[in-house]
């Protein structure tokens, strides 16, 4: 078992690093008298839309054949497969990239420049070079440093790339970027959190995963437990409609309007020089430039030979990571086990995030609620089979829609939310469900498994109230060595790596064993009020049963069961492990716990 994280270790988490940098930036900016730069105002955004599924596409033919073979499928249904493991999630994306003939639409909050992404984006470049129209839409928050090299996709033939809600400033200068973020803090923290991977408008993947090693069991120090769904059929066209609304929105800026190819190349050379100096020789290979440099995309994507420089500079791809990424195999889309069912897609409108006026300043009046339309809300009601026929749901966002869905539960609610900050209205919805006789079980991150410890504040302040309301709470064990049996970690090609930290990233809801929700949203105030989100709701006992089985297995053997005993919190250890019950946050250091208590009064739910 790894030791409890120290305060220093905890401060190395991404969110805490961001907070540290923001303070440093503010101090530096005050000393230097920095001023905020502006975004471009004369931006050419050619409108483009998803193309109808074409009969000449092999993916279309596979989807049609599979639906026809499913005699009970009926009309208007789509096929779904839960992608819970790294091989399934990565292999499905590889299959879509390799099988696409006409279009690829990719929308993500984060695309990290690392080994797993490198192979996927090589495939994207190769697809473009064989005539596939590629559109890549990326939230701008992580578009700095090495990750900015992903933007070089925009300069590849047949690929368009746009950045959503960009921040002004030098992408290779944390001070410049963070100063501009601090001067427009409200807009900067509102992000496009949607995740879509769509091929030929007939097959797609959506859910919780970003693109990066930590999401595909290929990071040396940490691993996200996540869930996506592979979708075939008409539901993909609804996802494409959502993509188009973001792609053609004024908040989406073509990469060429933000940075030049030469500037990106200069950034890459500068990073390589620093990496070589750090390594002491010139053999180190960096993780940047996933398409243009990492892997011979122009020459057919042959497997690159892993380099052998030791020690490696921070952020470099190790030979083992490269091998693991290239050992992943595409799934066979003709045989993946699908469940055919009716579904509805819920998506926030891009206008949930404020736009920027012609003078470069945020226009708060341009922001609007998530704007779920009446058609979607009526579909939601029908899908849930409400026992209140006269009740018409109303919702301004995906999270609001899901909170409305809670009112339809009759027997059981299973919820997985990595960041769980319910607020008073959501807490009341859970309380009402329990009083109706509904069993409510929620799995979230423990403090030690949370990659953003500050977000734990918002959960902890509601924890005792929820327990008194009758809600059952579970928190993920953070040490991978305790999760091997529960989630199959350490088996197969990605052998167990001692000391890796496991973090929960899945966003799943199962209602009464018959309705499954998978999406990008957390049940927190950030997803409700600030980030844009997307979800798919599937009415299927079979698919819901599969998801519930996986969740319940995790609750039993991979999560602390939090209860009130003698009026105080007790973390009951999961079954069949060497772990012992705890009276304080498991595996979390005293300095970390004290720090969170100190800053808790100054951190409203809306910022968590």
C-alpha positions as CSV (number, residue, x, y, z in Angstrom):
1,X,0.0,0.0,0.0
2,X,1.3,3.4,-0.9
3,X,1.7,5.9,1.9
4,X,-0.9,8.7,2.4
5,X,-0.2,11.7,0.2
6,X,1.7,14.4,1.8
7,X,0.7,18.1,1.5
8,X,3.5,18.6,-1.0
9,X,2.3,15.6,-3.1
10,X,-1.2,16.9,-3.0
11,X,-0.2,20.3,-4.2
12,X,1.2,18.6,-7.3
13,X,-2.3,17.8,-8.5
14,X,-3.4,19.7,-11.6
15,X,-5.9,21.9,-9.9
16,X,-3.6,22.9,-7.1
17,X,-0.8,23.6,-9.5
18,X,-3.2,25.9,-11.4
19,X,-4.1,27.7,-8.2
20,X,-0.4,28.1,-7.4
21,X,0.3,29.4,-10.9
22,X,-2.6,31.8,-10.7
23,X,-1.2,33.4,-7.5
24,X,2.3,33.6,-9.0
25,X,0.9,35.1,-12.1
26,X,-1.1,37.8,-10.3
27,X,2.0,38.8,-8.3
28,X,4.2,38.9,-11.4
29,X,1.6,40.8,-13.4
30,X,1.3,43.4,-10.7
31,X,5.0,43.8,-10.5
32,X,5.4,44.0,-14.3
33,X,2.3,46.0,-15.0
34,X,1.0,43.5,-17.5
35,X,-2.0,44.2,-19.6
36,X,-4.5,41.8,-21.1
37,X,-4.3,41.0,-24.8
38,X,-7.4,40.5,-26.9
39,X,-8.8,37.8,-29.1
40,X,-9.1,38.5,-32.8
41,X,-12.3,40.2,-33.9
42,X,-12.4,39.6,-37.7
43,X,-12.6,35.9,-37.8
44,X,-13.6,33.8,-40.8
45,X,-15.7,30.8,-39.7
46,X,-17.0,29.0,-42.8
47,X,-20.2,27.1,-41.9
48,X,-20.1,23.3,-42.3
49,X,-22.5,20.6,-41.3
50,X,-22.5,16.9,-40.7
51,X,-23.0,15.0,-43.9
52,X,-25.9,12.5,-44.2
53,X,-24.7,8.9,-43.8
54,X,-23.6,7.6,-47.2
55,X,-24.3,4.1,-48.5
56,X,-20.8,3.9,-49.7
57,X,-19.4,4.0,-46.2
58,X,-18.4,0.6,-44.7
59,X,-19.5,1.9,-41.3
60,X,-22.9,2.7,-42.6
61,X,-23.2,-0.8,-44.1
62,X,-22.1,-2.4,-40.9
63,X,-24.6,-0.4,-38.9
64,X,-27.5,-1.2,-41.2
65,X,-26.6,-4.9,-41.4
66,X,-26.4,-5.2,-37.7
67,X,-29.7,-3.4,-37.0
68,X,-31.4,-5.6,-39.7
69,X,-30.0,-8.7,-38.1
70,X,-31.5,-7.7,-34.7
71,X,-35.1,-8.8,-35.3
72,X,-36.4,-7.1,-32.2
73,X,-34.6,-3.8,-32.8
74,X,-37.5,-2.1,-34.6
75,X,-37.3,1.4,-36.1
76,X,-35.7,4.4,-34.6
77,X,-33.4,2.4,-32.3
78,X,-29.6,2.6,-32.0
79,X,-27.0,0.1,-30.9
80,X,-25.0,0.6,-27.7
81,X,-22.0,-1.0,-26.1
82,X,-20.6,0.2,-22.8
83,X,-16.8,0.9,-23.1
84,X,-15.6,0.5,-19.5
85,X,-12.0,-0.8,-20.1
86,X,-9.0,0.8,-21.7
87,X,-8.7,-1.7,-24.5
88,X,-12.4,-1.4,-25.4
89,X,-12.4,2.4,-25.3
90,X,-9.1,2.8,-27.2
91,X,-9.8,0.0,-29.7
92,X,-13.2,1.4,-30.5
93,X,-11.7,4.8,-31.4
94,X,-9.0,3.1,-33.5
95,X,-11.7,1.2,-35.4
96,X,-13.7,4.4,-36.1
97,X,-10.6,6.2,-37.4
98,X,-9.6,3.4,-39.6
99,X,-13.1,2.7,-40.9
100,X,-14.2,6.3,-41.6
101,X,-14.6,7.0,-45.3
102,X,-16.3,10.4,-45.4
103,X,-16.2,12.4,-42.1
104,X,-14.6,12.4,-38.7
105,X,-15.9,14.9,-36.1
106,X,-13.9,15.1,-32.8
107,X,-14.9,17.3,-29.9
108,X,-13.1,17.2,-26.5
109,X,-12.4,19.2,-23.4
110,X,-8.7,18.0,-23.4
111,X,-6.4,16.3,-25.9
112,X,-3.0,15.6,-24.3
113,X,0.1,15.4,-26.3
114,X,1.3,11.9,-25.3
115,X,1.7,8.3,-26.5
116,X,-1.9,7.2,-26.7
117,X,-3.1,10.4,-28.4
118,X,-0.1,10.3,-30.8
119,X,-1.3,7.0,-32.3
120,X,-4.9,8.1,-32.5
121,X,-4.1,11.4,-34.2
122,X,-1.7,9.6,-36.6
123,X,-4.8,7.7,-37.7
124,X,-6.8,10.9,-38.0
125,X,-4.1,12.5,-40.2
126,X,-4.0,9.3,-42.3
127,X,-7.8,9.4,-42.7
128,X,-7.6,13.0,-43.9
129,X,-5.0,12.1,-46.4
130,X,-7.2,9.4,-47.9
131,X,-10.0,11.9,-48.3
132,X,-11.9,12.0,-45.0
133,X,-13.1,15.4,-44.0
134,X,-11.9,16.0,-40.5
135,X,-13.2,18.6,-38.0
136,X,-11.6,18.8,-34.6
137,X,-13.2,21.1,-31.9
138,X,-11.2,21.5,-28.7
139,X,-11.8,23.5,-25.6
140,X,-8.9,26.0,-25.2
141,X,-8.1,25.6,-21.5
142,X,-5.4,23.0,-21.9
143,X,-4.1,24.4,-25.2
144,X,-0.7,25.6,-23.8
145,X,2.8,24.3,-23.5
146,X,3.4,20.8,-25.0
147,X,-0.4,20.3,-25.4
148,X,-0.5,23.2,-27.8
149,X,1.3,21.1,-30.4
150,X,-2.0,19.3,-30.9
151,X,-3.1,22.5,-32.7
152,X,-0.7,21.6,-35.6
153,X,-3.5,19.3,-36.8
154,X,-5.1,22.5,-38.2
155,X,-2.3,22.9,-40.8
156,X,-2.7,19.4,-42.2
157,X,-4.6,19.1,-45.5
158,X,-8.3,18.2,-45.2
159,X,-8.3,18.9,-41.4
160,X,-10.0,21.9,-39.8
161,X,-9.5,22.6,-36.2
162,X,-11.2,25.2,-33.9
163,X,-10.6,26.2,-30.3
164,X,-13.7,26.8,-28.2
165,X,-13.8,29.8,-25.8
166,X,-10.1,30.6,-26.2
167,X,-8.0,32.6,-23.8
168,X,-5.7,35.3,-25.1
169,X,-2.0,35.4,-24.3
170,X,1.2,33.7,-25.3
171,X,0.6,29.9,-25.3
172,X,4.2,29.3,-24.2
173,X,4.0,31.8,-21.4
174,X,2.1,30.7,-18.2
175,X,2.3,34.3,-16.9
176,X,0.7,35.8,-20.0
177,X,-2.1,33.2,-20.2
178,X,-2.9,33.1,-16.5
179,X,-2.9,36.9,-16.3
180,X,-5.5,37.1,-19.1
181,X,-7.5,34.3,-17.5
182,X,-7.5,36.2,-14.1
183,X,-8.7,39.4,-15.7
184,X,-11.6,37.6,-17.3
185,X,-12.0,35.0,-14.6
186,X,-15.7,34.3,-15.0
187,X,-15.5,33.4,-18.7
188,X,-12.2,31.6,-18.3
189,X,-13.6,29.1,-15.8
190,X,-16.6,28.3,-18.1
191,X,-15.5,25.5,-20.4
192,X,-16.8,23.2,-23.1
193,X,-16.7,19.9,-21.4
194,X,-18.4,17.8,-24.1
195,X,-16.7,14.7,-25.5
196,X,-17.6,13.2,-28.9
197,X,-15.8,11.0,-31.5
198,X,-18.0,10.6,-34.6
199,X,-17.4,8.7,-37.8
200,X,-19.4,9.0,-41.1
201,X,-22.4,10.3,-39.0
202,X,-23.4,6.7,-38.2
203,X,-21.0,5.5,-35.5
204,X,-19.7,7.4,-32.5
205,X,-18.3,7.4,-29.0
206,X,-19.4,9.7,-26.2
207,X,-18.9,9.7,-22.4
208,X,-16.4,10.8,-19.9
209,X,-13.0,10.2,-21.4
210,X,-10.7,12.9,-22.7
211,X,-7.8,11.8,-25.0
212,X,-4.6,11.0,-23.1
213,X,-2.5,8.3,-21.5
214,X,-4.2,8.5,-18.1
215,X,-7.6,7.7,-19.7
216,X,-6.3,4.6,-21.5
217,X,-4.3,2.9,-18.7
218,X,-1.0,4.1,-20.2
219,X,0.2,6.6,-17.6
220,X,3.0,5.6,-15.3
221,X,1.7,7.3,-12.2
222,X,-2.1,7.5,-12.4
223,X,-5.1,6.0,-14.1
224,X,-8.7,7.3,-14.6
225,X,-11.5,4.8,-14.2
226,X,-13.9,6.0,-17.0
227,X,-16.9,5.0,-19.0
228,X,-17.9,5.7,-22.6
229,X,-20.5,4.2,-24.9
230,X,-20.1,3.1,-28.5
231,X,-23.2,4.0,-30.5
232,X,-24.4,2.9,-34.0
233,X,-27.4,4.3,-35.7
234,X,-29.7,7.3,-35.7
235,X,-28.6,8.6,-32.2
236,X,-25.3,9.5,-33.8
237,X,-27.1,12.0,-36.0
238,X,-28.3,13.8,-32.9
239,X,-24.8,13.9,-31.6
240,X,-23.6,15.3,-34.9
241,X,-26.3,18.0,-34.6
242,X,-24.9,19.0,-31.3
243,X,-21.4,19.1,-32.7
244,X,-22.5,21.3,-35.6
245,X,-24.0,23.8,-33.1
246,X,-20.7,24.2,-31.4
247,X,-18.6,24.1,-34.5
248,X,-20.4,27.0,-36.2
249,X,-20.8,29.1,-33.0
250,X,-19.1,32.4,-32.6
251,X,-17.2,31.0,-29.6
252,X,-15.3,28.6,-31.8
253,X,-12.1,30.1,-33.3
254,X,-10.2,28.5,-36.2
255,X,-6.7,27.7,-35.0
256,X,-5.2,29.9,-37.7
257,X,-6.8,33.0,-36.2
258,X,-5.1,32.3,-32.9
259,X,-1.6,31.1,-33.7
260,X,0.6,30.4,-36.8
261,X,2.3,27.1,-37.8
262,X,5.7,28.8,-37.4
263,X,4.9,29.9,-33.9
264,X,4.0,26.3,-33.0
265,X,7.1,24.9,-34.6
266,X,9.2,27.5,-32.7
267,X,7.5,26.4,-29.4
268,X,8.3,22.8,-30.2
269,X,12.0,23.5,-30.9
270,X,12.3,25.5,-27.7
271,X,10.8,22.6,-25.7
272,X,13.1,20.1,-27.4
273,X,16.1,22.2,-26.5
274,X,15.0,22.4,-22.9
275,X,14.3,18.7,-22.8
276,X,17.7,17.8,-24.2
277,X,19.4,20.1,-21.8
278,X,17.5,18.4,-18.9
279,X,18.4,15.0,-20.2
280,X,22.0,15.7,-20.8
281,X,22.1,14.4,-24.4
282,X,20.2,14.6,-27.7
283,X,18.4,11.3,-27.7
284,X,15.3,12.3,-25.8
285,X,12.1,12.2,-27.7
286,X,9.4,14.6,-26.5
287,X,5.7,14.0,-26.4
288,X,4.7,17.0,-28.6
289,X,3.6,17.1,-32.2
290,X,1.5,14.0,-32.1
291,X,0.7,14.0,-35.9
292,X,3.5,15.8,-37.6
293,X,6.5,14.5,-35.7
294,X,5.8,11.6,-33.3
295,X,5.1,8.9,-35.8
296,X,5.6,9.1,-39.5
297,X,2.0,9.8,-40.3
298,X,3.0,11.1,-43.8
299,X,4.7,7.8,-44.6
300,X,1.9,5.5,-43.7
301,X,2.0,5.3,-39.9
302,X,4.5,2.5,-39.5
303,X,5.4,1.7,-36.0
304,X,8.2,4.0,-34.8
305,X,11.2,2.4,-33.1
306,X,11.2,3.3,-29.4
307,X,14.2,5.4,-28.4
308,X,16.4,4.5,-25.5
309,X,17.5,7.6,-23.6
310,X,17.7,7.4,-19.8
311,X,16.7,9.2,-17.7
312,X,13.8,10.8,-19.6
313,X,12.9,14.4,-19.2
314,X,9.5,15.3,-17.7
315,X,6.7,14.7,-20.1
316,X,8.6,12.5,-22.6
317,X,7.2,9.3,-23.9
318,X,8.8,6.3,-22.5
319,X,9.5,3.2,-24.7
320,X,7.0,1.2,-22.5
321,X,4.2,3.8,-23.1
322,X,4.8,3.8,-26.8
323,X,4.7,0.0,-26.9
324,X,1.5,-0.2,-24.9
325,X,-0.2,2.3,-27.2
326,X,0.9,0.5,-30.3
327,X,-0.1,-2.9,-28.8
328,X,-3.7,-1.8,-28.6
329,X,-5.8,-3.3,-31.3
330,X,-9.0,-1.9,-33.0
331,X,-12.2,-3.7,-32.1
332,X,-14.1,-5.6,-34.8
333,X,-17.2,-3.4,-35.3
334,X,-19.0,-6.2,-37.0
335,X,-19.0,-8.3,-33.9
336,X,-18.9,-6.0,-30.8
337,X,-21.8,-6.9,-28.5
338,X,-24.5,-4.3,-29.1
339,X,-27.8,-3.7,-27.3
340,X,-30.4,-2.0,-29.5
341,X,-32.7,0.4,-27.8
342,X,-34.5,3.7,-27.9
343,X,-32.5,6.7,-26.6
344,X,-32.5,10.5,-26.4
345,X,-29.5,12.9,-26.5
346,X,-29.4,15.8,-24.1
347,X,-26.9,18.6,-24.9
348,X,-26.3,22.0,-23.5
349,X,-26.3,24.9,-26.0
350,X,-22.9,26.6,-26.6
351,X,-24.5,29.9,-25.6
352,X,-24.3,28.6,-22.0
353,X,-20.8,30.2,-22.2
354,X,-20.6,34.0,-22.7
355,X,-19.2,35.3,-26.0
356,X,-16.6,38.0,-26.5
357,X,-17.7,41.4,-27.9
358,X,-15.9,43.2,-30.7
359,X,-13.8,45.1,-28.2
360,X,-12.4,41.8,-26.9
361,X,-14.4,41.9,-23.6
362,X,-16.7,39.3,-22.3
363,X,-20.4,40.0,-22.9
364,X,-22.3,38.4,-20.0
365,X,-25.6,39.1,-21.8
366,X,-24.6,36.6,-24.5
367,X,-24.6,33.7,-22.0
368,X,-27.8,31.7,-21.7
369,X,-29.0,28.6,-19.9
370,X,-28.3,25.2,-21.5
371,X,-31.6,25.6,-23.4
372,X,-32.8,22.0,-23.6
373,X,-35.6,22.2,-26.1
374,X,-39.2,21.0,-25.5
375,X,-38.8,18.1,-27.9
376,X,-35.9,16.7,-25.9
377,X,-37.7,17.2,-22.6
378,X,-40.8,15.4,-23.9
379,X,-38.6,12.5,-25.1
380,X,-37.0,12.5,-21.6
381,X,-40.4,12.2,-20.0
382,X,-41.5,9.4,-22.3
383,X,-38.3,7.5,-21.9
384,X,-38.6,7.7,-18.1
385,X,-42.3,6.6,-18.1
386,X,-43.2,9.0,-15.4
387,X,-45.9,7.9,-13.0
388,X,-47.1,11.6,-13.0
389,X,-48.8,11.9,-16.4
390,X,-49.6,15.6,-16.0
391,X,-46.0,16.5,-15.0
392,X,-44.0,18.3,-17.7
393,X,-40.3,18.5,-17.0
394,X,-38.5,21.8,-17.5
395,X,-34.7,22.2,-17.5
396,X,-32.1,24.8,-18.5
397,X,-29.2,22.4,-18.7
398,X,-28.2,18.7,-18.9
399,X,-27.7,18.5,-15.2
400,X,-31.1,20.2,-14.6
401,X,-32.7,17.6,-16.9
402,X,-31.1,14.7,-14.9
403,X,-32.3,16.2,-11.6
404,X,-35.8,16.3,-13.1
405,X,-35.2,12.6,-14.0
406,X,-34.7,11.8,-10.3
407,X,-38.4,12.4,-9.7
408,X,-39.3,9.5,-11.9
409,X,-37.4,6.9,-9.9
410,X,-39.6,4.3,-8.2
411,X,-37.2,1.8,-6.7
412,X,-33.5,2.3,-7.2
413,X,-31.0,5.0,-8.2
414,X,-27.3,4.2,-8.9
415,X,-25.1,7.2,-9.5
416,X,-21.4,7.6,-10.4
417,X,-20.1,11.2,-10.3
418,X,-16.4,11.9,-9.8
419,X,-17.0,15.4,-8.6
420,X,-20.2,15.5,-6.5
421,X,-21.4,18.9,-5.2
422,X,-25.1,18.6,-5.1
423,X,-26.2,22.0,-3.7
424,X,-29.4,22.4,-1.8
425,X,-31.9,21.7,-4.7
426,X,-30.2,18.5,-5.8
427,X,-29.8,17.3,-2.2
428,X,-33.6,17.9,-1.7
429,X,-34.3,15.8,-4.9
430,X,-32.3,12.9,-3.4
431,X,-34.1,13.3,0.0
432,X,-37.5,13.3,-1.8
433,X,-36.5,10.1,-3.7
434,X,-35.5,8.3,-0.4
435,X,-38.8,9.4,1.2
436,X,-40.7,7.8,-1.7
437,X,-39.0,4.5,-1.0
438,X,-36.2,4.8,-3.6
439,X,-32.8,3.3,-2.6
440,X,-30.2,5.9,-3.6
441,X,-26.5,4.9,-3.9
442,X,-23.8,7.3,-5.0
443,X,-20.2,6.5,-5.8
444,X,-17.8,9.5,-5.9
445,X,-14.1,10.1,-5.4
446,X,-12.5,9.9,-1.9
447,X,-10.3,12.7,-1.0
448,X,-7.2,10.6,-1.8
449,X,-8.5,9.5,-5.2
450,X,-9.7,13.0,-6.2
451,X,-7.4,14.6,-8.8
452,X,-8.9,18.0,-7.7
453,X,-8.9,17.9,-3.8
454,X,-10.4,21.4,-3.6
455,X,-13.5,20.0,-5.3
456,X,-13.9,17.6,-2.3
457,X,-14.8,20.6,-0.2
458,X,-18.2,20.9,-1.9
459,X,-19.0,17.3,-1.4
460,X,-17.8,17.1,2.2
461,X,-20.1,20.0,3.3
462,X,-23.2,18.0,2.2
463,X,-21.9,14.5,3.2
464,X,-23.5,14.2,6.7
465,X,-26.8,15.8,5.5
466,X,-27.0,13.3,2.7
467,X,-26.4,10.4,5.1
468,X,-29.0,11.6,7.5
469,X,-31.4,11.9,4.5
470,X,-30.9,8.2,3.8
471,X,-28.6,8.4,0.8
472,X,-25.9,5.7,0.7
473,X,-22.4,7.1,-0.1
474,X,-19.4,5.3,-1.4
475,X,-15.9,6.7,-2.0
476,X,-13.3,5.2,-4.4
477,X,-10.2,3.5,-2.9
478,X,-7.2,5.3,-4.5
479,X,-4.5,2.7,-4.4
480,X,-4.5,0.5,-7.5
481,X,-3.2,-2.5,-5.6
482,X,-6.6,-2.6,-3.8
483,X,-8.6,-2.4,-7.0
484,X,-7.2,-5.2,-9.1
485,X,-9.9,-7.7,-8.3
486,X,-12.7,-5.1,-8.7
487,X,-11.8,-3.6,-12.0
488,X,-9.4,-6.1,-13.6
489,X,-6.4,-3.7,-13.2
490,X,-3.1,-5.3,-13.6
491,X,-4.3,-8.0,-16.1
492,X,-3.6,-8.2,-19.8
493,X,-1.1,-6.3,-21.7
494,X,-0.9,-3.3,-19.3
495,X,0.6,-5.1,-16.4
496,X,0.1,-3.8,-12.9
497,X,2.5,-0.9,-12.0
498,X,3.1,-0.6,-8.3
499,X,2.1,2.6,-6.6
500,X,-0.1,4.0,-9.4
501,X,-3.0,6.2,-8.2
502,X,-6.5,5.5,-9.4
503,X,-9.1,8.2,-9.8
504,X,-12.7,8.0,-10.7
505,X,-13.8,9.8,-13.9
506,X,-17.0,8.0,-15.0
507,X,-20.3,9.8,-15.2
508,X,-23.1,7.2,-15.1
509,X,-26.7,7.0,-13.8
510,X,-29.0,3.9,-13.7
511,X,-32.6,4.5,-12.8
512,X,-34.8,1.5,-11.7
513,X,-32.7,-0.9,-13.6
514,X,-34.1,0.2,-16.9
515,X,-32.8,3.6,-17.9
516,X,-29.0,4.3,-18.3
517,X,-27.4,7.7,-18.6
518,X,-23.8,8.1,-19.7
519,X,-22.3,11.5,-20.4
520,X,-19.6,14.2,-19.8
521,X,-21.4,15.8,-16.8
522,X,-20.7,15.6,-13.1
523,X,-23.5,16.2,-10.6
524,X,-22.0,19.4,-9.4
525,X,-22.6,23.1,-9.7
526,X,-19.9,23.6,-12.3
527,X,-21.5,21.2,-14.7
528,X,-24.9,22.7,-13.9
529,X,-24.1,26.4,-14.2
530,X,-20.9,26.9,-16.1
531,X,-19.5,24.0,-18.2
532,X,-21.4,22.8,-21.3
533,X,-22.2,19.1,-21.2
534,X,-23.8,16.3,-23.2
535,X,-25.4,13.0,-22.2
536,X,-27.2,10.0,-23.8
537,X,-30.2,8.4,-22.1
538,X,-30.9,4.8,-23.1
539,X,-34.0,2.8,-22.2
540,X,-32.9,-0.8,-21.9
541,X,-33.0,-3.2,-19.0
542,X,-30.2,-5.2,-20.5
543,X,-27.8,-2.3,-20.9
544,X,-28.8,-0.8,-17.5
545,X,-28.2,-4.2,-15.9
546,X,-24.7,-4.4,-17.4
547,X,-23.9,-0.9,-16.0
548,X,-25.4,-1.6,-12.6
549,X,-23.5,-4.9,-12.3
550,X,-20.2,-3.1,-12.9
551,X,-21.1,-0.3,-10.5
552,X,-22.2,-2.7,-7.7
553,X,-19.1,-4.7,-8.1
554,X,-17.1,-1.5,-7.5
555,X,-19.2,-0.5,-4.5
556,X,-18.6,-3.9,-2.8
557,X,-14.9,-4.4,-3.4
558,X,-13.3,-1.0,-4.5
559,X,-15.0,1.7,-2.4
560,X,-15.2,2.9,1.1
561,X,-18.8,2.8,2.4
562,X,-19.3,6.0,4.4
563,X,-21.8,5.8,7.2
564,X,-22.7,7.6,10.4
565,X,-21.9,5.7,13.6
566,X,-22.5,7.2,17.0
567,X,-23.1,10.5,15.2
568,X,-19.7,10.5,13.5
569,X,-18.4,9.6,10.1
570,X,-17.0,6.1,9.6
571,X,-15.4,4.8,6.4
572,X,-16.1,1.1,6.2
573,X,-13.5,-0.9,4.3
574,X,-14.5,-2.7,1.1
575,X,-15.0,-6.4,1.2
576,X,-12.2,-8.9,0.8
577,X,-9.4,-6.4,1.2
578,X,-6.6,-5.9,3.7
579,X,-8.0,-2.4,4.4
580,X,-9.4,-1.4,7.8
581,X,-12.3,0.9,8.8
582,X,-11.3,4.5,9.2
583,X,-12.5,7.4,11.2
584,X,-10.9,10.1,9.1
585,X,-10.6,10.6,5.3
586,X,-8.7,7.4,4.2
587,X,-5.1,7.8,2.9
588,X,-5.3,11.6,3.2
589,X,-2.7,13.5,5.2
590,X,-3.5,15.7,8.1
591,X,-2.0,18.8,6.5
592,X,-4.2,18.3,3.4
593,X,-7.3,17.9,5.6
594,X,-6.5,21.0,7.6
595,X,-5.8,23.0,4.5
596,X,-9.2,22.2,3.0
597,X,-11.0,23.1,6.2
598,X,-9.2,26.4,6.2
599,X,-10.2,27.4,2.7
600,X,-13.6,25.8,2.8
601,X,-15.4,29.0,3.9
602,X,-13.9,30.9,0.9
603,X,-14.9,28.4,-1.8
604,X,-18.5,28.6,-2.9
605,X,-20.1,25.5,-4.6
606,X,-20.2,27.4,-7.9
607,X,-16.4,27.4,-8.1
608,X,-16.0,23.7,-7.3
